[in-house]
Amino acid sequence: MKRIFNTEGPIKTHNHYHIDPLTRLDWEEMQFLIAQEKYFVVQAKPI
């Protein structure tokens, strides 16, 4: 099966293109946002 871009629902790594969320995080920026009390969500857990 050819992989596709998933726009909703869980990511199935064998069917959908994906990037590991931990490799795309900018930890310094996250610390800055936390210090400024700005909130964000890190989401997308492959199944």
C-alpha distance matrix in Angstrom:
0.0 3.8 6.4 9.2 12.9 14.1 17.7 18.8 18.5 17.4 14.9 12.1 11.8 8.5 7.1 10.0 12.2 15.4 18.8 20.9 23.7 26.4 25.9 26.4 29.6 32.9 35.2 38.4 37.3 36.4 39.9 41.5 39.9 40.9 44.4 44.6 43.5 40.6 37.7 34.0 30.8 28.2 25.2 21.5 21.0 17.5 16.9
3.8 0.0 3.8 6.6 10.3 12.4 15.9 17.7 18.1 17.2 14.4 12.4 11.6 9.0 7.0 8.6 9.9 13.5 16.8 19.4 22.1 24.9 24.1 24.2 27.5 30.7 33.3 36.2 35.0 34.4 38.0 39.4 37.8 39.2 42.6 42.6 41.7 38.6 36.0 32.2 29.3 26.8 23.9 20.4 20.5 17.2 17.5
6.4 3.8 0.0 3.8 7.1 9.2 12.8 14.7 15.2 14.1 11.1 9.6 8.7 7.2 4.8 5.0 6.1 9.8 13.2 15.9 18.4 21.4 20.6 20.6 23.8 27.1 29.6 32.6 31.3 30.7 34.2 35.6 34.0 35.3 38.7 38.8 37.9 34.8 32.2 28.4 25.6 23.0 20.2 16.7 17.0 14.0 14.8
9.2 6.6 3.8 0.0 3.8 6.2 9.5 11.8 13.1 12.9 10.4 10.1 10.1 9.7 6.4 4.9 6.1 9.5 13.1 16.1 17.9 21.3 20.7 20.0 23.1 26.2 28.9 31.6 30.0 29.3 33.0 34.1 32.2 33.8 37.2 36.9 35.9 32.7 30.1 26.4 23.7 21.5 18.7 15.5 16.6 14.1 15.3
12.9 10.3 7.1 3.8 0.0 3.8 6.4 9.4 11.3 11.5 9.2 10.4 10.7 11.5 8.6 5.5 5.6 8.0 11.3 14.4 15.5 19.1 18.7 17.5 20.3 23.3 26.0 28.7 26.7 26.1 29.9 30.8 28.8 30.4 33.8 33.3 32.4 29.1 26.6 22.9 20.4 18.4 15.8 13.0 14.8 13.1 15.0
14.1 12.4 9.2 6.2 3.8 0.0 3.8 5.8 7.5 8.2 6.8 8.8 10.2 11.7 8.7 5.9 7.4 8.6 11.9 14.3 14.9 18.6 19.0 17.8 20.1 23.3 25.7 28.5 26.4 25.3 29.0 30.1 27.7 29.0 32.6 32.1 30.8 27.6 24.7 21.1 18.3 16.6 13.6 10.8 12.6 11.3 12.9
17.7 15.9 12.8 9.5 6.4 3.8 0.0 3.8 7.1 9.2 9.1 11.8 13.5 15.3 12.5 9.7 10.5 11.0 13.6 15.9 15.6 19.4 20.0 18.2 20.0 22.9 25.3 27.8 25.3 24.2 27.9 28.6 26.0 27.4 30.9 30.1 28.7 25.3 22.5 19.1 16.5 15.6 12.8 10.9 13.5 13.3 15.0
18.8 17.7 14.7 11.8 9.4 5.8 3.8 0.0 3.8 6.8 8.3 11.2 13.7 15.7 13.1 10.9 12.6 12.6 15.1 16.6 16.0 19.7 21.0 19.5 20.8 23.9 25.8 28.5 26.1 24.5 28.0 29.0 26.1 27.1 30.7 30.0 28.1 25.0 21.9 18.5 15.7 15.0 11.7 10.0 12.2 12.3 13.5
18.5 18.1 15.2 13.1 11.3 7.5 7.1 3.8 0.0 3.8 6.6 9.3 12.4 14.5 12.4 11.0 13.2 12.9 15.4 16.2 15.8 19.2 21.0 20.1 21.2 24.5 26.0 29.0 27.0 24.9 28.3 29.6 26.8 27.3 31.0 30.7 28.6 25.7 22.3 19.1 15.7 14.8 11.1 9.0 10.1 10.2 10.6
17.4 17.2 14.1 12.9 11.5 8.2 9.2 6.8 3.8 0.0 3.8 6.4 9.4 11.9 10.7 9.5 11.7 10.9 13.3 13.6 13.6 16.8 18.7 18.4 19.7 23.2 24.5 27.8 26.2 24.0 27.2 29.0 26.6 26.8 30.6 30.7 28.6 26.0 22.6 19.2 15.6 13.9 10.1 7.1 7.1 6.6 6.8
14.9 14.4 11.1 10.4 9.2 6.8 9.1 8.3 6.6 3.8 0.0 3.8 6.0 8.8 7.9 6.2 8.2 7.5 10.3 11.0 11.9 15.1 16.4 16.4 18.2 21.9 23.5 26.8 25.4 23.6 26.9 28.8 26.7 27.2 30.9 31.1 29.5 26.8 23.6 20.0 16.5 14.1 10.6 7.0 6.8 4.8 6.1
12.1 12.4 9.6 10.1 10.4 8.8 11.8 11.2 9.3 6.4 3.8 0.0 3.8 5.5 5.4 5.7 8.5 8.7 11.8 12.4 14.2 17.0 18.0 18.6 20.7 24.5 26.0 29.4 28.4 26.6 29.9 31.9 30.0 30.4 34.1 34.5 33.0 30.4 27.2 23.6 20.0 17.4 14.1 10.3 9.1 5.8 5.3
11.8 11.6 8.7 10.1 10.7 10.2 13.5 13.7 12.4 9.4 6.0 3.8 0.0 3.8 5.5 5.4 6.8 6.8 9.5 10.2 12.9 15.3 15.7 16.7 19.3 22.9 24.6 28.1 27.3 25.9 29.1 31.2 29.7 30.2 33.8 34.5 33.2 30.7 27.7 24.1 20.7 17.6 14.8 11.0 9.8 6.1 6.8
8.5 9.0 7.2 9.7 11.5 11.7 15.3 15.7 14.5 11.9 8.8 5.5 3.8 0.0 3.9 6.1 8.2 9.6 12.6 13.6 16.5 18.9 18.9 20.0 22.8 26.4 28.1 31.6 30.9 29.6 32.8 34.9 33.4 34.0 37.5 38.2 37.0 34.4 31.4 27.7 24.4 21.4 18.5 14.7 13.4 9.6 9.3
7.1 7.0 4.8 6.4 8.6 8.7 12.5 13.1 12.4 10.7 7.9 5.4 5.5 3.9 0.0 3.8 7.1 9.5 13.0 14.8 17.2 20.1 20.2 20.6 23.4 26.9 29.0 32.2 31.1 29.9 33.3 35.0 33.3 34.1 37.7 38.0 36.7 33.9 30.9 27.2 23.9 21.3 18.2 14.4 14.0 10.6 10.5
10.0 8.6 5.0 4.9 5.5 5.9 9.7 10.9 11.0 9.5 6.2 5.7 5.4 6.1 3.8 0.0 3.8 6.2 10.0 12.2 14.3 17.5 17.4 17.3 20.2 23.6 25.9 29.0 27.7 26.6 30.1 31.7 29.9 31.0 34.5 34.6 33.5 30.5 27.7 24.0 20.9 18.3 15.4 11.8 12.2 9.4 10.6
12.2 9.9 6.1 6.1 5.6 7.4 10.5 12.6 13.2 11.7 8.2 8.5 6.8 8.2 7.1 3.8 0.0 3.8 7.2 10.2 12.4 15.5 14.8 14.5 17.7 20.9 23.5 26.4 25.2 24.6 28.1 29.5 28.0 29.4 32.7 32.9 32.2 29.2 26.7 22.9 20.2 17.4 15.1 11.8 12.6 10.3 12.6
15.4 13.5 9.8 9.5 8.0 8.6 11.0 12.6 12.9 10.9 7.5 8.7 6.8 9.6 9.5 6.2 3.8 0.0 3.8 6.6 8.7 11.8 11.3 11.2 14.2 17.6 19.9 23.0 21.9 21.1 24.5 26.1 24.7 25.9 29.3 29.6 28.9 26.1 23.6 19.8 17.1 14.0 12.0 9.0 9.8 8.2 11.3
18.8 16.8 13.2 13.1 11.3 11.9 13.6 15.1 15.4 13.3 10.3 11.8 9.5 12.6 13.0 10.0 7.2 3.8 0.0 3.8 5.9 8.6 7.6 7.6 10.8 14.1 16.5 19.6 18.8 18.1 21.5 23.2 22.2 23.4 26.6 27.2 26.8 24.1 21.9 18.2 15.9 12.5 11.5 9.3 10.2 9.5 13.0
20.9 19.4 15.9 16.1 14.4 14.3 15.9 16.6 16.2 13.6 11.0 12.4 10.2 13.6 14.8 12.2 10.2 6.6 3.8 0.0 3.8 5.5 5.6 7.0 9.4 13.0 14.6 18.1 17.8 16.6 19.7 21.9 21.0 21.7 24.9 26.0 25.4 23.2 20.9 17.4 14.9 11.2 10.5 8.6 8.6 8.5 12.0
23.7 22.1 18.4 17.9 15.5 14.9 15.6 16.0 15.8 13.6 11.9 14.2 12.9 16.5 17.2 14.3 12.4 8.7 5.9 3.8 0.0 3.8 5.5 5.5 6.6 10.4 11.9 15.3 14.6 13.2 16.3 18.5 17.4 18.0 21.3 22.3 21.6 19.4 17.0 13.6 11.3 7.6 7.7 7.2 8.1 9.6 13.3
26.4 24.9 21.4 21.3 19.1 18.6 19.4 19.7 19.2 16.8 15.1 17.0 15.3 18.9 20.1 17.5 15.5 11.8 8.6 5.5 3.8 0.0 3.8 5.6 5.6 9.0 9.6 13.3 13.6 12.0 14.6 17.2 16.8 17.1 20.1 21.6 21.2 19.5 17.5 14.6 12.7 9.1 10.2 10.4 10.5 12.0 15.4
25.9 24.1 20.6 20.7 18.7 19.0 20.0 21.0 21.0 18.7 16.4 18.0 15.7 18.9 20.2 17.4 14.8 11.3 7.6 5.6 5.5 3.8 0.0 3.8 5.8 8.6 10.2 13.4 13.8 13.4 16.0 18.2 18.2 19.1 21.8 23.2 23.3 21.4 19.8 16.9 15.4 11.9 13.0 12.6 13.1 13.8 17.3
26.4 24.2 20.6 20.0 17.5 17.8 18.2 19.5 20.1 18.4 16.4 18.6 16.7 20.0 20.6 17.3 14.5 11.2 7.6 7.0 5.5 5.6 3.8 0.0 3.8 6.6 9.3 12.1 11.6 11.5 14.7 16.2 15.9 17.4 20.1 20.9 21.2 19.0 17.6 14.5 13.5 10.4 11.9 12.0 13.5 14.7 18.5
29.6 27.5 23.8 23.1 20.3 20.1 20.0 20.8 21.2 19.7 18.2 20.7 19.3 22.8 23.4 20.2 17.7 14.2 10.8 9.4 6.6 5.6 5.8 3.8 0.0 3.8 5.8 8.9 8.4 7.8 10.9 12.7 12.5 13.7 16.4 17.5 17.8 15.8 14.6 12.0 11.5 8.9 11.4 12.7 14.2 16.2 19.8
32.9 30.7 27.1 26.2 23.3 23.3 22.9 23.9 24.5 23.2 21.9 24.5 22.9 26.4 26.9 23.6 20.9 17.6 14.1 13.0 10.4 9.0 8.6 6.6 3.8 0.0 3.8 5.6 5.4 6.3 8.8 10.1 10.7 12.4 14.4 15.5 16.6 14.9 14.6 12.7 13.3 11.6 14.5 16.2 17.9 20.0 23.6
35.2 33.3 29.6 28.9 26.0 25.7 25.3 25.8 26.0 24.5 23.5 26.0 24.6 28.1 29.0 25.9 23.5 19.9 16.5 14.6 11.9 9.6 10.2 9.3 5.8 3.8 0.0 3.8 5.4 5.0 6.2 8.6 9.8 10.5 12.3 14.2 15.2 14.3 14.1 12.8 13.6 12.0 15.3 17.4 18.6 21.0 24.4
38.4 36.2 32.6 31.6 28.7 28.5 27.8 28.5 29.0 27.8 26.8 29.4 28.1 31.6 32.2 29.0 26.4 23.0 19.6 18.1 15.3 13.3 13.4 12.1 8.9 5.6 3.8 0.0 3.8 5.4 5.2 6.2 8.7 9.9 10.6 12.4 14.3 13.7 14.5 14.0 15.6 14.8 18.3 20.6 22.1 24.6 28.0
37.3 35.0 31.3 30.0 26.7 26.4 25.3 26.1 27.0 26.2 25.4 28.4 27.3 30.9 31.1 27.7 25.2 21.9 18.8 17.8 14.6 13.6 13.8 11.6 8.4 5.4 5.4 3.8 0.0 3.8 5.4 5.0 6.2 8.6 9.8 10.5 12.3 11.0 11.9 11.3 13.3 13.1 16.6 19.2 21.2 23.8 27.4
36.4 34.4 30.7 29.3 26.1 25.3 24.2 24.5 24.9 24.0 23.6 26.6 25.9 29.6 29.9 26.6 24.6 21.1 18.1 16.6 13.2 12.0 13.4 11.5 7.8 6.3 5.0 5.4 3.8 0.0 3.8 5.4 5.1 6.2 8.6 9.8 10.4 9.3 9.4 8.7 10.5 10.4 14.1 17.0 18.8 21.7 25.1
39.9 38.0 34.2 33.0 29.9 29.0 27.9 28.0 28.3 27.2 26.9 29.9 29.1 32.8 33.3 30.1 28.1 24.5 21.5 19.7 16.3 14.6 16.0 14.7 10.9 8.8 6.2 5.2 5.4 3.8 0.0 3.8 5.5 5.1 6.1 8.6 9.7 10.0 10.8 11.3 13.4 13.5 17.3 20.3 21.7 24.7 27.9
41.5 39.4 35.6 34.1 30.8 30.1 28.6 29.0 29.6 29.0 28.8 31.9 31.2 34.9 35.0 31.7 29.5 26.1 23.2 21.9 18.5 17.2 18.2 16.2 12.7 10.1 8.6 6.2 5.0 5.4 3.8 0.0 3.8 5.5 5.1 6.2 8.6 8.7 10.7 11.7 14.6 15.3 19.0 22.1 24.0 27.1 30.4
39.9 37.8 34.0 32.2 28.8 27.7 26.0 26.1 26.8 26.6 26.7 30.0 29.7 33.4 33.3 29.9 28.0 24.7 22.2 21.0 17.4 16.8 18.2 15.9 12.5 10.7 9.8 8.7 6.2 5.1 5.5 3.8 0.0 3.8 5.4 5.1 6.2 5.1 7.0 8.3 11.5 12.9 16.6 19.9 22.1 25.3 28.5
40.9 39.2 35.3 33.8 30.4 29.0 27.4 27.1 27.3 26.8 27.2 30.4 30.2 34.0 34.1 31.0 29.4 25.9 23.4 21.7 18.0 17.1 19.1 17.4 13.7 12.4 10.5 9.9 8.6 6.2 5.1 5.5 3.8 0.0 3.8 5.4 4.9 5.8 6.9 8.8 11.6 13.1 16.7 20.2 21.9 25.4 28.3
44.4 42.6 38.7 37.2 33.8 32.6 30.9 30.7 31.0 30.6 30.9 34.1 33.8 37.5 37.7 34.5 32.7 29.3 26.6 24.9 21.3 20.1 21.8 20.1 16.4 14.4 12.3 10.6 9.8 8.6 6.1 5.1 5.4 3.8 0.0 3.8 5.4 7.6 9.9 12.3 15.3 16.8 20.5 23.9 25.6 29.0 32.0
44.6 42.6 38.8 36.9 33.3 32.1 30.1 30.0 30.7 30.7 31.1 34.5 34.5 38.2 38.0 34.6 32.9 29.6 27.2 26.0 22.3 21.6 23.2 20.9 17.5 15.5 14.2 12.4 10.5 9.8 8.6 6.2 5.1 5.4 3.8 0.0 3.8 5.4 8.8 11.6 15.1 17.2 20.7 24.3 26.4 29.8 32.9
43.5 41.7 37.9 35.9 32.4 30.8 28.7 28.1 28.6 28.6 29.5 33.0 33.2 37.0 36.7 33.5 32.2 28.9 26.8 25.4 21.6 21.2 23.3 21.2 17.8 16.6 15.2 14.3 12.3 10.4 9.7 8.6 6.2 4.9 5.4 3.8 0.0 3.8 6.3 9.7 13.1 15.6 18.9 22.6 24.6 28.2 31.0
40.6 38.6 34.8 32.7 29.1 27.6 25.3 25.0 25.7 26.0 26.8 30.4 30.7 34.4 33.9 30.5 29.2 26.1 24.1 23.2 19.4 19.5 21.4 19.0 15.8 14.9 14.3 13.7 11.0 9.3 10.0 8.7 5.1 5.8 7.6 5.4 3.8 0.0 3.7 6.8 10.5 13.3 16.4 20.1 22.5 26.0 28.9
37.7 36.0 32.2 30.1 26.6 24.7 22.5 21.9 22.3 22.6 23.6 27.2 27.7 31.4 30.9 27.7 26.7 23.6 21.9 20.9 17.0 17.5 19.8 17.6 14.6 14.6 14.1 14.5 11.9 9.4 10.8 10.7 7.0 6.9 9.9 8.8 6.3 3.7 0.0 3.8 7.1 10.3 13.2 16.9 19.2 22.8 25.5
34.0 32.2 28.4 26.4 22.9 21.1 19.1 18.5 19.1 19.2 20.0 23.6 24.1 27.7 27.2 24.0 22.9 19.8 18.2 17.4 13.6 14.6 16.9 14.5 12.0 12.7 12.8 14.0 11.3 8.7 11.3 11.7 8.3 8.8 12.3 11.6 9.7 6.8 3.8 0.0 3.8 6.8 9.7 13.3 15.9 19.3 22.2
30.8 29.3 25.6 23.7 20.4 18.3 16.5 15.7 15.7 15.6 16.5 20.0 20.7 24.4 23.9 20.9 20.2 17.1 15.9 14.9 11.3 12.7 15.4 13.5 11.5 13.3 13.6 15.6 13.3 10.5 13.4 14.6 11.5 11.6 15.3 15.1 13.1 10.5 7.1 3.8 0.0 3.8 6.0 9.8 12.2 15.7 18.5
28.2 26.8 23.0 21.5 18.4 16.6 15.6 15.0 14.8 13.9 14.1 17.4 17.6 21.4 21.3 18.3 17.4 14.0 12.5 11.2 7.6 9.1 11.9 10.4 8.9 11.6 12.0 14.8 13.1 10.4 13.5 15.3 12.9 13.1 16.8 17.2 15.6 13.3 10.3 6.8 3.8 0.0 3.8 7.2 9.3 12.7 15.8
25.2 23.9 20.2 18.7 15.8 13.6 12.8 11.7 11.1 10.1 10.6 14.1 14.8 18.5 18.2 15.4 15.1 12.0 11.5 10.5 7.7 10.2 13.0 11.9 11.4 14.5 15.3 18.3 16.6 14.1 17.3 19.0 16.6 16.7 20.5 20.7 18.9 16.4 13.2 9.7 6.0 3.8 0.0 3.8 6.4 9.8 12.6
21.5 20.4 16.7 15.5 13.0 10.8 10.9 10.0 9.0 7.1 7.0 10.3 11.0 14.7 14.4 11.8 11.8 9.0 9.3 8.6 7.2 10.4 12.6 12.0 12.7 16.2 17.4 20.6 19.2 17.0 20.3 22.1 19.9 20.2 23.9 24.3 22.6 20.1 16.9 13.3 9.8 7.2 3.8 0.0 3.8 6.3 9.3
21.0 20.5 17.0 16.6 14.8 12.6 13.5 12.2 10.1 7.1 6.8 9.1 9.8 13.4 14.0 12.2 12.6 9.8 10.2 8.6 8.1 10.5 13.1 13.5 14.2 17.9 18.6 22.1 21.2 18.8 21.7 24.0 22.1 21.9 25.6 26.4 24.6 22.5 19.2 15.9 12.2 9.3 6.4 3.8 0.0 3.8 6.5
17.5 17.2 14.0 14.1 13.1 11.3 13.3 12.3 10.2 6.6 4.8 5.8 6.1 9.6 10.6 9.4 10.3 8.2 9.5 8.5 9.6 12.0 13.8 14.7 16.2 20.0 21.0 24.6 23.8 21.7 24.7 27.1 25.3 25.4 29.0 29.8 28.2 26.0 22.8 19.3 15.7 12.7 9.8 6.3 3.8 0.0 3.8
16.9 17.5 14.8 15.3 15.0 12.9 15.0 13.5 10.6 6.8 6.1 5.3 6.8 9.3 10.5 10.6 12.6 11.3 13.0 12.0 13.3 15.4 17.3 18.5 19.8 23.6 24.4 28.0 27.4 25.1 27.9 30.4 28.5 28.3 32.0 32.9 31.0 28.9 25.5 22.2 18.5 15.8 12.6 9.3 6.5 3.8 0.0
